[in-house]
Amino acid sequence: MTTRYEELRLDFGKKQGEIADILGVKRNTYSKWENMINDMKLEKSNELANYYETSLDYLLGLSNVKDGNFKSLTIDYNVLTKRLKKLREDSNLTQEYLSDKLGFPQTTYSQYEVGTTIPTTLKLLVVATYYGVSSDYLVGRSDDMEIK
């Protein structure tokens, strides 16, 4: 199975080592991310989405819309914490209930909401999927909740 990471890399005619250099990591580290052996740090996913000028939603497989205005977008961690908390509260959920549904320890989810811990890329994907919202929205790359 080809991941979006691999698909985009091949579309750009790059080797794993070249993408690893762009991200400032070892080729082996990038290879494990591309093959979904390890979870990519959120900031590295953002760098990759910016390099490919695509959305996090596309990169993570939430969307099939590849092109758009996605050059040099940043993650706003303050927006992330506020949006995580607002979505949970608007859904009348406790952190305990939500973390149980998502498969995270409650303390971990709490740390996401207060900003002491940043979710990994796959954890962000789980949250976005649960709420049916854009991962780009969650991290402040977009103000549109809808997955395009």
DALIN-V813304 format. One record per helix or strand of 2 or more residues. SS is the DSSP state (A for helix, B for strand). FROM is the first residue (numbers start at 1). TO is the last residue. If there is no record, write none. Layout:
SS/FROM/TO
SS/FROM/TO
This chain:
A/4/11
A/16/23
A/27/34
A/42/52
A/56/59
A/77/90
A/95/102
A/106/114
A/121/131
A/135/138
